[in-house]
Amino acid sequence: MKIAISADLHLNPNYPERTDALEDILLQAESEGITNLIIAGDLFDKDGDTSAYDGLREPCRNHPSILVHVIPGNHDSDRSLLDVAPDLPNLHVYINPHVEIFKSIAVLFLPYREGIPMNDVLLECKEMIGDEPWALIAHGDFISRVREPNPREKGIYMPLKPGDLNHPNLRQVFLGHIHKPTPLDRPLAGKVLHPGSPQGLDITECGPRRFLVYDTESGGISERKVNSSKIFLNETFLSIPSCHEFDLLAKAFKTRLEESNLSESELREKTQIRIRVEGYALKKDELVVSFRKLIRESGVSLYKEDGPNFDSVSTVSDPQRKILTRDSLCNLKELAEGTLKLPHDENGDQGKWDFGQDEPSIEEVRMAVLEAIYKK
Ligand SMILES: [Mn+2]
């Protein structure tokens, strides 16, 4: 049996793309025959904003075959979740710890509570779970040495610790609160995943977003891309001074778009990009004009119609960097050709580096050398 899992929608009528994301998740779930969607807290953006309610009611009404299970996060109050849709049979709100039995697994829903560690509540729920394999749905911070901070919310929210995962038969933990999705191949402490926000809230939440699908029988977890109506990208480029400085920047820009995993139409119609350029240039003014033109031609919109920001690009003036660059690139070329004499080689062997194959390509090494010289 498959269950869809998301969190941190932050529904707000000023950002209709967030409701679009929920609608898309329900649509995709329905087409896969999934009949349960779990939302692990922060359904709403501002507690008490009743104008956000339709953002949940409409999608739920449009997909009556899907049961939507919700726990409160730190942005929701119990009241708002109880008030939003008491009349909707497919909305299940848990304001007290609740166990729901799905095929092969019991799922414990733990509502967010302020000022207490998660394990305090887990210990109270011990008897509810019994001896079955179980999974946990909650909202808060996972505290390990490499805690991912939530940049928008300082402090610690209902913390869960690695030692708390030793409860018998606990298979998997899905935690709302951290908007950055945990890579599926690197669950925290082997068990904890943040589904992440299915719609970027702003320029700090970039790229295509996802929701999760949990197979309760096999334990397998996979992700589905959300077809967002608004996508953010935030990219920094390094300008390296040379007579090809524009070409280098143009190539880097093109590569970055290709690596974004966004389709041509998503880039042109839905993406807003913020661009910052750092480093050095021979002809900064010309570079700014050409790069602006390139971005315009790419069809990708600039975030808040701002930039690209070239404030930290300086015009090359010091001869030392020029000399370093000339000598390094010359050495690289000779290394590739096998004509470079090693300084203290008694055998008289010539240095040769087989660029490419298992080694980085000569272009990659050249870029790394230039970055080392010109990065501020
Ligand atoms: Mn949140």
Boltz pocket constraint, residues with backbone or C-beta under 6 A from the ligand:
constraints:
  - pocket:
      binder: B
      contacts: [[A, 8], [A, 41], [A, 42], [A, 73], [A, 75], [A, 177], [A, 178], [A, 179]]
      max_distance: 6.0
